Amino acid sequence: MLRYHFSNHIVAFSTEREAKNANNPYDGFNITHYTGDDPDHVNRCRRELCKQLGIDLQHLVVPHQVHGTTIAEVSESTLGNTFEGVDALITTLPHTCIGISTADCVPILLYDADSGAIAAIHAGWRGTVARIASKTIDIMTSRYASLPSSIEAVIGPSIGLEAFEVGDEVYEEFRKQGFRMNDIATFMNGKWHIDLWQANSQILQEAGISKTHIQTAARCTYTEYAHFFSARRLGIHSGRIFTGIMKKV
């Protein structure tokens, strides 16, 4: 498990595969239930993660993501919902792990020490272009009175610049949405490559988060597919890493 440090009151992490056969798309630790893995295997992994976190299964919240920008709050009244079609979660509940599933897309975690709010965000290239991280911060501001200047962020393991080759149409989507292309795009071997880590760092900073408050794991899921699931390597019918955050108190 890859752990991140916010404060002593926060547990934040990304799971790792620990695969014996890296080319087997489901070999390794996978708690995501909607990608075709054996349900018994997924449930065993979920129970193991909950044991490590010291919570019951109801307090492990895994949404069904759809590459959209729907953001949902996990509260006492919504705990236990399936969170269908949700790509970001926010909460102030303690002892409740919220997180998102990825296999090349960018997982982002947020923590506001002042309000006690936490967030987990799924930012594939579509979510990045749509600035889902900024939208999540806006909702934290309106719902919890969070100040962006007090928010800390983690950009977790995801596909890196050299591996993320895109077509001209994807490059154009980023350009049209106002990204600083000189900072996030490189032309290599006749194709554009996009740096999703830098693109999301741009978004977080434009939303008011200090650059010094942004941690980047800088781990490429495509090149390190033995450690992290990669859909570009293994196909969409494969496991997912889970990037989660939980308040201890």
Backbone bond lengths (Angstrom), bond angles and torsions (degrees), N, CA, C in turn:
res aa  C-N    CA-C-N  psi(-1)  N-CA   C-N-CA  omega(-1)  CA-C   N-CA-C  phi
1 M - - - 1.469 - - 1.524 109.69 -
2 L 1.306 115.67 132.16 1.459 122.20 177.95 1.528 107.31 -92.61
3 R 1.321 117.14 120.25 1.459 120.93 -175.25 1.529 111.16 -107.26
4 Y 1.325 115.43 149.14 1.460 122.24 178.10 1.522 108.84 -121.06
5 H 1.329 115.42 150.09 1.460 119.21 -178.30 1.523 110.81 -108.84
6 F 1.325 116.94 118.27 1.455 123.41 169.05 1.531 109.15 -107.63
7 S 1.328 115.02 -62.73 1.465 121.52 176.73 1.520 107.10 -155.86
8 N 1.320 115.24 173.63 1.466 119.00 179.75 1.518 112.38 -69.51
9 H 1.340 116.58 -13.15 1.465 120.76 -179.05 1.531 112.46 -92.48
10 I 1.329 117.19 0.40 1.464 121.49 -173.66 1.527 110.33 -125.02
11 V 1.326 115.35 134.88 1.473 121.88 168.98 1.526 106.75 -106.29
12 A 1.319 116.77 124.60 1.469 121.30 179.77 1.519 108.42 -139.67
13 F 1.333 116.37 137.79 1.466 119.05 -170.06 1.522 111.43 -164.10
14 S 1.326 114.57 164.59 1.469 123.22 164.09 1.516 106.95 -126.45
15 T 1.336 116.51 134.94 1.457 119.38 177.29 1.528 109.92 -74.64
16 E 1.316 115.93 156.13 1.460 122.28 174.76 1.526 108.73 -118.94
17 R 1.343 115.36 156.23 1.464 119.85 -173.31 1.520 113.08 -66.66
18 E 1.336 116.05 -48.15 1.468 121.16 -170.73 1.527 110.03 55.85
19 A 1.331 115.76 44.99 1.469 121.58 -174.91 1.523 112.07 -79.94
20 K 1.333 115.59 144.01 1.463 121.07 171.81 1.522 110.47 -85.75
21 N 1.332 116.21 -32.16 1.462 121.95 177.62 1.525 107.72 -128.44
22 A 1.330 116.80 98.43 1.465 121.66 -173.13 1.516 112.69 -63.42
23 N 1.320 118.36 -23.99 1.467 121.14 -178.60 1.524 113.14 -84.03
24 N 1.320 116.86 -8.60 1.464 121.08 173.24 1.528 107.32 -80.65
25 P 1.327 118.89 117.34 1.466 120.38 -170.80 1.520 115.92 -63.87
26 Y 1.330 117.52 -17.53 1.459 119.74 -179.97 1.532 112.91 -114.52
27 D 1.306 116.80 4.76 1.455 119.51 -178.41 1.523 109.23 -75.45
28 G 1.318 115.37 120.70 1.448 119.69 179.04 1.512 112.12 126.58
29 F 1.310 115.72 -177.26 1.459 123.23 -173.95 1.520 109.89 -78.15
30 N 1.331 116.89 114.99 1.461 122.15 -175.14 1.527 109.32 -141.53
31 I 1.345 117.18 118.81 1.471 119.97 178.08 1.529 111.88 -105.99
32 T 1.331 117.34 4.98 1.459 120.71 -176.36 1.518 110.25 -89.17
33 H 1.329 116.11 125.94 1.457 121.39 -167.47 1.520 114.48 -95.72
34 Y 1.344 119.12 -7.09 1.473 119.14 -170.49 1.528 113.58 -111.97
35 T 1.333 118.27 21.67 1.470 119.91 -179.01 1.527 112.85 -114.60
36 G 1.328 117.27 8.72 1.459 120.25 173.75 1.510 116.36 102.57
37 D 1.326 117.77 2.41 1.458 120.88 179.90 1.538 110.09 -72.83
38 D 1.324 116.07 160.35 1.457 122.52 176.38 1.531 109.32 -60.83
39 P 1.338 118.57 120.84 1.466 120.52 -177.92 1.530 113.76 -55.30
40 D 1.322 117.29 -35.24 1.460 119.81 179.01 1.519 111.06 -64.02
41 H 1.336 116.19 -40.37 1.467 120.78 178.49 1.525 110.29 -64.51
42 V 1.333 116.09 -45.20 1.468 120.85 179.55 1.525 110.15 -60.47
43 N 1.314 116.69 -45.20 1.462 120.36 -178.46 1.520 112.04 -65.22
44 R 1.327 117.68 -37.51 1.467 120.26 176.45 1.523 110.15 -62.24
45 C 1.338 116.12 -43.50 1.464 120.35 179.97 1.530 110.74 -65.44
46 R 1.326 117.04 -38.78 1.467 120.50 178.01 1.528 111.10 -62.90
47 R 1.314 115.76 -45.14 1.462 119.03 179.50 1.527 110.90 -62.36
48 E 1.327 116.58 -39.87 1.456 120.35 179.71 1.526 111.01 -64.85
49 L 1.338 117.16 -42.55 1.463 119.86 178.87 1.528 110.59 -64.19
50 C 1.319 116.74 -43.92 1.465 119.69 179.01 1.528 111.24 -61.80
51 K 1.320 116.40 -37.42 1.463 120.37 176.99 1.521 110.47 -61.75
52 Q 1.340 116.26 -43.42 1.464 120.20 179.13 1.529 111.53 -65.27
53 L 1.328 116.67 -34.91 1.466 120.96 -178.15 1.525 112.76 -85.49
54 G 1.325 117.22 -15.50 1.458 120.63 -179.24 1.517 113.46 75.24
55 I 1.353 116.58 34.14 1.467 121.11 179.97 1.523 109.35 -130.16
56 D 1.357 115.75 167.26 1.458 118.76 174.28 1.528 109.51 -91.49
57 L 1.319 116.11 170.80 1.463 121.22 -174.44 1.524 112.63 -61.17
58 Q 1.321 117.88 -32.58 1.458 120.70 -178.53 1.526 111.74 -64.61
59 H 1.322 116.44 -25.30 1.460 120.84 -177.95 1.529 112.89 -95.56
60 L 1.326 116.56 13.04 1.455 122.36 169.26 1.528 106.85 -107.37
61 V 1.317 117.15 111.44 1.467 121.62 -171.55 1.529 109.29 -108.80
62 V 1.346 114.87 115.12 1.466 122.30 -177.97 1.527 108.15 -123.02
63 P 1.323 119.35 103.46 1.461 120.21 -178.52 1.522 112.40 -74.92
64 H 1.321 116.48 161.79 1.466 121.84 171.75 1.523 107.35 -95.03
65 Q 1.320 115.81 104.99 1.467 122.55 -173.36 1.530 111.14 -84.80
66 V 1.342 115.31 150.60 1.466 120.22 -176.82 1.533 112.46 -136.60
67 H 1.335 117.07 19.09 1.473 121.74 -178.12 1.523 111.93 62.36
68 G 1.331 115.35 33.77 1.461 120.59 176.87 1.512 111.01 -107.37
69 T 1.334 116.37 -157.17 1.462 121.08 -180.00 1.527 111.91 -129.71
70 T 1.332 117.24 22.95 1.459 120.42 177.63 1.523 109.54 -75.50
71 I 1.330 115.06 130.03 1.462 122.41 -177.98 1.523 107.29 -119.92
72 A 1.323 117.02 131.44 1.464 120.67 -176.90 1.518 110.65 -125.49
73 E 1.335 114.17 149.10 1.463 120.04 176.44 1.529 109.55 -96.02
74 V 1.309 115.51 134.21 1.465 121.39 172.91 1.523 106.89 -95.30
75 S 1.328 115.74 114.97 1.459 122.43 -178.93 1.523 109.13 -130.14
76 E 1.306 116.23 178.71 1.473 119.49 177.34 1.520 110.71 -58.19
77 S 1.335 116.68 -35.55 1.467 120.30 -176.43 1.526 112.79 -80.33
78 T 1.337 117.95 -24.31 1.473 120.09 -178.64 1.525 113.01 -102.26
79 L 1.325 117.08 -9.67 1.456 120.11 178.71 1.523 109.61 -58.31
80 G 1.304 117.14 127.74 1.453 121.32 -175.74 1.513 112.94 104.14
81 N 1.339 117.66 -13.03 1.464 120.86 174.81 1.531 110.53 -67.10
82 T 1.334 116.23 159.97 1.462 120.39 179.43 1.522 112.16 -82.14
83 F 1.328 117.75 -20.45 1.465 122.69 -178.23 1.529 110.91 52.53
84 E 1.314 113.85 54.02 1.462 121.99 178.93 1.532 109.99 -72.03
85 G 1.351 116.28 133.71 1.456 121.02 177.31 1.511 113.79 70.90
86 V 1.320 117.11 27.55 1.465 122.49 -177.18 1.532 109.22 -111.60
87 D 1.328 116.19 133.92 1.474 120.11 -178.66 1.520 114.12 -116.67
88 A 1.327 117.51 1.17 1.461 120.57 172.86 1.515 108.79 -153.91
89 L 1.326 115.54 143.84 1.453 122.39 179.52 1.524 109.60 -124.23
90 I 1.341 115.80 144.80 1.457 121.44 173.25 1.516 108.19 -130.97
91 T 1.322 116.42 153.46 1.461 119.78 176.52 1.518 110.12 -166.39
92 T 1.333 115.18 162.50 1.459 121.67 166.33 1.530 110.39 -121.36
93 L 1.336 117.04 5.80 1.465 120.76 -179.47 1.524 110.97 -67.08
94 P 1.327 117.29 135.68 1.472 119.21 173.00 1.523 110.85 -81.57
95 H 1.319 115.85 162.06 1.463 122.79 175.93 1.530 112.26 54.24
96 T 1.321 116.04 32.96 1.461 122.47 179.00 1.520 107.76 -133.05
97 C 1.324 116.24 115.17 1.460 120.74 -177.72 1.525 109.69 -91.08
98 I 1.318 116.41 115.99 1.459 121.15 172.94 1.521 107.82 -103.96
99 G 1.324 116.58 147.50 1.458 118.38 -179.42 1.508 111.40 -168.58
100 I 1.314 114.89 176.85 1.458 120.54 179.89 1.529 109.59 -135.95
101 S 1.333 114.30 158.06 1.458 122.72 -175.37 1.526 109.77 -104.92
102 T 1.318 116.84 134.07 1.465 120.20 -179.45 1.516 110.92 -143.35
103 A 1.343 113.97 156.72 1.463 121.26 172.86 1.529 106.96 -149.97
104 D 1.306 116.83 60.63 1.474 129.38 -179.70 1.522 111.10 125.18
105 C 1.349 118.08 -34.03 1.467 119.90 176.67 1.530 109.77 -65.86
106 V 1.332 115.68 167.51 1.460 121.04 -174.31 1.532 111.24 -93.42
107 P 1.334 117.22 120.76 1.462 120.05 171.38 1.529 109.13 -91.48
108 I 1.328 116.16 134.29 1.459 121.44 179.61 1.520 108.79 -126.77
109 L 1.322 116.37 132.46 1.458 122.63 175.35 1.520 109.32 -114.41
110 L 1.339 116.33 141.80 1.456 122.10 177.64 1.520 109.77 -127.46
111 Y 1.338 115.41 145.91 1.461 121.39 176.17 1.512 109.31 -142.99
112 D 1.334 115.72 128.19 1.458 121.77 176.08 1.521 108.06 -112.55
113 A 1.309 116.04 108.21 1.459 120.65 -176.55 1.525 112.03 -65.25
114 D 1.324 117.93 -30.18 1.464 120.85 -176.85 1.530 112.13 -70.89
115 S 1.326 116.68 -48.68 1.472 119.75 -178.24 1.522 112.66 -91.20
116 G 1.334 116.75 -16.90 1.459 120.79 -176.07 1.509 113.79 79.63
117 A 1.326 117.18 11.98 1.466 121.29 -178.57 1.528 110.58 -82.47
118 I 1.330 114.86 145.78 1.465 121.72 175.29 1.523 108.70 -130.09
119 A 1.323 115.78 159.15 1.463 120.87 179.76 1.522 109.73 -148.50
120 A 1.327 115.29 150.47 1.461 122.92 172.89 1.516 107.52 -130.82
121 I 1.336 116.53 129.35 1.463 122.08 -169.08 1.521 110.20 -129.57
122 H 1.341 115.64 135.37 1.461 122.76 174.06 1.526 108.27 -102.27
123 A 1.339 116.46 114.52 1.463 120.92 -177.57 1.527 109.36 -124.95
124 G 1.342 115.67 86.62 1.454 118.95 166.60 1.517 108.21 -72.32
125 W 1.326 117.77 -170.92 1.465 116.19 -178.21 1.534 110.41 -66.34
126 R 1.340 117.21 -34.03 1.469 119.15 178.39 1.529 111.14 -67.24
127 G 1.327 116.45 -43.41 1.452 119.92 177.60 1.517 112.31 -66.11
128 T 1.323 115.98 -33.44 1.457 120.12 176.77 1.522 110.38 -65.99
129 V 1.336 116.63 -48.35 1.462 120.77 177.99 1.530 110.23 -58.21
130 A 1.319 117.27 -38.78 1.463 121.79 -179.40 1.527 112.91 -80.84
131 R 1.334 116.41 0.06 1.469 122.65 177.45 1.531 112.38 56.33
132 I 1.321 115.86 51.00 1.458 119.60 179.88 1.528 111.63 -63.10
133 A 1.325 117.62 -31.53 1.468 119.73 178.86 1.527 110.58 -64.05
134 S 1.319 117.15 -43.09 1.463 121.34 178.15 1.524 111.07 -64.67
135 K 1.324 116.78 -40.81 1.467 120.91 178.26 1.531 110.87 -62.66
136 T 1.324 116.31 -37.40 1.464 120.30 178.33 1.520 110.93 -65.79
137 I 1.316 116.23 -42.41 1.464 120.52 177.58 1.525 110.59 -61.60
138 D 1.324 116.44 -40.61 1.473 120.26 177.87 1.524 111.11 -58.78
139 I 1.324 116.69 -42.01 1.463 120.29 -179.10 1.531 110.69 -70.74
140 M 1.337 117.28 -37.94 1.469 119.80 175.01 1.528 110.59 -60.98
141 T 1.324 115.92 -37.44 1.466 120.79 179.09 1.521 111.26 -65.92
142 S 1.341 116.86 -45.23 1.464 120.20 -177.74 1.527 112.42 -75.92
143 R 1.336 116.76 -36.14 1.469 120.33 -175.55 1.528 112.32 -82.77
144 Y 1.331 117.08 -40.16 1.464 120.66 -173.04 1.528 113.77 -117.65
145 A 1.315 117.22 2.61 1.473 122.30 -176.19 1.523 111.51 61.13
146 S 1.317 116.33 31.44 1.464 120.52 176.76 1.521 110.05 -68.06
147 L 1.321 115.85 143.35 1.460 121.65 173.16 1.527 108.14 -102.99
148 P 1.329 118.59 126.14 1.469 119.61 179.70 1.527 113.34 -53.17
149 S 1.314 116.48 -32.27 1.469 119.51 -178.69 1.527 112.53 -66.65
150 S 1.341 117.30 -17.87 1.464 120.34 179.67 1.527 112.35 -101.37
151 I 1.331 117.30 -0.93 1.468 121.46 -178.16 1.526 110.66 -86.96
152 E 1.320 115.83 137.83 1.462 123.02 172.51 1.527 108.31 -108.98
153 A 1.331 116.29 151.90 1.466 120.76 -174.68 1.517 111.63 -137.11
154 V 1.326 114.15 151.17 1.467 122.56 170.60 1.516 108.73 -125.65
155 I 1.326 116.19 132.48 1.469 122.92 170.28 1.519 106.17 -105.32
156 G 1.324 116.43 112.01 1.452 121.17 -170.41 1.515 114.25 -86.62
157 P 1.336 117.58 -173.29 1.470 122.51 -179.12 1.524 111.55 -59.42
158 S 1.311 116.22 134.87 1.464 122.64 -178.59 1.514 108.04 -167.35
159 I 1.319 117.10 177.15 1.451 119.85 -175.67 1.526 110.40 -67.30
160 G 1.332 116.08 135.57 1.457 121.36 -176.97 1.521 112.84 -90.12
161 L 1.309 114.81 171.99 1.466 122.41 -176.33 1.524 112.87 -53.52
162 E 1.304 117.79 -49.91 1.466 120.49 -174.74 1.518 111.88 -65.38
163 A 1.314 117.62 -30.61 1.465 120.83 -177.80 1.522 112.87 -88.90
164 F 1.339 117.40 -21.46 1.467 119.53 -173.73 1.526 110.72 -90.61
165 E 1.323 114.13 80.02 1.468 122.16 176.34 1.519 108.82 -84.37
166 V 1.359 116.24 133.30 1.465 120.31 -176.86 1.527 110.49 -132.44
167 G 1.330 115.51 161.67 1.450 121.29 175.17 1.523 111.17 -80.46
168 D 1.323 114.79 168.68 1.465 120.07 -179.47 1.528 111.56 -58.97
169 E 1.343 116.71 -33.22 1.460 119.70 -177.32 1.523 111.96 -66.07
170 V 1.337 116.73 -34.57 1.467 119.78 177.79 1.529 109.83 -71.18
171 Y 1.324 116.26 -43.29 1.469 120.26 175.23 1.526 110.19 -54.59
172 E 1.324 116.75 -44.68 1.459 121.20 -177.92 1.521 111.95 -65.16
173 E 1.331 117.52 -34.97 1.463 120.15 177.57 1.531 110.75 -61.80
174 F 1.316 116.29 -43.78 1.464 119.72 177.65 1.526 110.72 -64.93
175 R 1.317 116.83 -43.42 1.465 120.65 -178.31 1.521 110.74 -62.80
176 K 1.335 116.15 -44.64 1.465 120.17 -177.60 1.532 111.93 -65.38
177 Q 1.307 116.45 -26.77 1.471 120.16 -178.77 1.530 112.49 -89.39
178 G 1.332 116.30 8.20 1.458 119.82 169.77 1.508 117.18 86.92
179 F 1.317 117.90 15.97 1.461 119.27 176.39 1.525 110.06 -71.09
180 R 1.313 116.62 149.34 1.460 121.78 175.99 1.529 107.79 -77.77
181 M 1.317 115.81 93.56 1.458 121.08 -169.32 1.522 113.11 -65.40
182 N 1.311 117.52 -30.18 1.466 119.16 178.04 1.522 111.94 -62.91
183 D 1.338 115.68 -23.43 1.462 120.12 -178.60 1.523 113.00 -91.88
184 I 1.342 117.45 -22.30 1.468 118.50 -172.73 1.531 114.14 -117.53
185 A 1.332 118.60 -10.45 1.466 120.30 -174.46 1.525 111.51 -123.11
186 T 1.315 115.16 141.17 1.466 122.81 176.98 1.517 108.67 -136.12
187 F 1.319 116.90 137.53 1.466 121.77 177.81 1.523 108.35 -95.94
188 M 1.344 116.29 116.05 1.460 121.43 -176.78 1.519 109.74 -134.84
189 N 1.323 116.13 131.56 1.465 121.66 174.92 1.527 112.66 51.70
190 G 1.342 114.62 40.42 1.458 119.91 175.65 1.511 115.48 79.78
191 K 1.333 118.28 8.83 1.469 122.03 -179.49 1.523 110.37 -136.18
192 W 1.336 114.74 150.86 1.455 119.78 172.16 1.528 110.25 -78.35
193 H 1.316 115.22 143.14 1.460 122.55 173.37 1.522 107.41 -124.47
194 I 1.333 115.82 136.72 1.462 121.51 -177.56 1.527 109.99 -112.78
195 D 1.325 115.58 135.96 1.458 122.65 176.22 1.531 108.28 -94.23
196 L 1.327 116.49 96.02 1.462 120.91 -178.28 1.526 112.11 -69.12
197 W 1.327 117.08 -27.49 1.462 119.46 176.98 1.527 109.78 -63.97
198 Q 1.331 115.72 -48.45 1.456 120.08 -179.33 1.522 111.29 -68.39
199 A 1.335 117.22 -37.70 1.468 120.51 179.07 1.526 110.44 -60.40
200 N 1.328 117.02 -44.67 1.462 119.48 -179.81 1.525 111.81 -73.58
201 S 1.317 117.37 -30.54 1.460 119.81 173.18 1.530 110.27 -63.37
202 Q 1.339 116.61 -40.24 1.467 120.47 174.72 1.523 110.60 -57.23
203 I 1.327 115.97 -47.34 1.466 120.91 -178.10 1.520 110.84 -60.75
204 L 1.332 116.72 -46.82 1.466 120.91 -178.58 1.522 111.41 -62.54
205 Q 1.322 116.64 -41.57 1.464 119.64 179.78 1.525 111.46 -69.22
206 E 1.335 116.92 -40.45 1.466 119.76 177.25 1.525 111.75 -63.35
207 A 1.336 116.06 -27.16 1.469 120.62 178.32 1.523 112.22 -80.16
208 G 1.330 117.05 -8.39 1.457 120.36 175.68 1.508 116.17 112.86
209 I 1.335 118.08 2.34 1.468 121.07 177.55 1.526 108.78 -82.77
210 S 1.313 115.88 132.00 1.459 120.67 179.60 1.527 111.13 -65.52
211 K 1.320 116.00 142.04 1.468 120.38 177.15 1.520 111.16 -56.44
212 T 1.325 116.95 -33.57 1.469 120.97 -179.16 1.525 112.00 -72.93
213 H 1.346 116.65 -11.17 1.464 121.18 178.68 1.526 112.36 -98.85
214 I 1.334 117.18 11.06 1.464 121.07 -178.12 1.520 109.58 -114.45
215 Q 1.326 116.11 117.44 1.460 122.05 173.75 1.528 108.66 -97.66
216 T 1.315 117.26 137.99 1.464 121.67 175.13 1.517 108.79 -122.09
217 A 1.326 115.90 123.54 1.467 119.97 -179.29 1.519 111.69 -63.74
218 A 1.354 116.96 -31.80 1.468 122.52 -179.89 1.533 111.47 54.79
219 R 1.320 115.48 42.01 1.463 121.55 176.61 1.526 107.61 -117.27
220 C 1.330 116.59 121.00 1.458 121.95 -177.08 1.525 110.25 -88.68
221 T 1.314 116.45 117.97 1.464 121.18 -178.33 1.526 111.93 -66.68
222 Y 1.321 117.10 -31.29 1.474 120.37 -178.92 1.522 110.96 -68.94
223 T 1.312 117.06 -47.61 1.464 119.64 -178.64 1.527 111.70 -77.22
224 E 1.325 116.90 -28.29 1.463 121.04 -179.12 1.526 110.84 -106.34
225 Y 1.324 116.09 43.51 1.469 119.38 -174.13 1.523 112.99 -67.76
226 A 1.318 118.68 -14.17 1.461 120.28 173.92 1.527 110.75 -72.20
227 H 1.331 116.50 -22.86 1.465 121.62 -179.98 1.526 112.65 -102.09
228 F 1.344 116.33 -32.58 1.462 121.68 -176.76 1.524 108.87 -131.85
229 F 1.320 117.27 135.69 1.467 119.72 177.88 1.533 110.35 -60.72
230 S 1.334 115.26 142.49 1.466 121.80 179.26 1.518 109.17 -135.17
231 A 1.327 117.07 116.80 1.462 121.01 179.86 1.526 111.23 -68.29
232 R 1.333 117.35 -31.91 1.466 119.20 178.35 1.529 111.01 -68.65
233 R 1.296 117.14 -29.82 1.468 121.63 177.43 1.528 111.65 -82.82
234 L 1.323 116.08 -44.61 1.463 121.52 -166.26 1.520 113.70 -107.74
235 G 1.343 117.77 -12.06 1.456 121.49 -175.07 1.516 110.90 96.26
236 I 1.337 116.40 162.64 1.459 119.74 -177.44 1.529 111.83 -69.70
237 H 1.331 116.40 -23.24 1.464 120.10 175.97 1.523 107.93 -87.68
238 S 1.313 114.19 79.08 1.457 121.82 -178.57 1.517 107.94 -153.58
239 G 1.315 116.21 174.80 1.458 120.29 178.18 1.517 111.82 -71.87
240 R 1.302 115.20 177.38 1.460 122.18 178.93 1.525 109.73 -136.68
241 I 1.319 115.60 144.88 1.455 117.33 167.98 1.527 107.45 -78.51
242 F 1.313 116.24 157.65 1.458 121.25 179.97 1.515 107.90 -121.96
243 T 1.324 115.93 124.40 1.448 121.69 178.74 1.512 107.59 -110.59
244 G 1.330 116.24 115.20 1.454 120.75 -170.95 1.513 113.12 -128.48
245 I 1.339 114.88 163.45 1.461 121.96 178.12 1.516 108.04 -145.56
246 M 1.337 115.72 141.84 1.462 120.84 -177.42 1.521 109.97 -148.29
247 K 1.330 115.64 138.94 1.456 121.58 172.89 1.520 108.66 -86.23
248 K 1.325 116.46 132.50 1.463 119.50 176.87 1.534 111.81 -76.71
249 V 1.345 115.86 -32.39 1.476 120.14 -178.72 1.528 108.29 -135.74
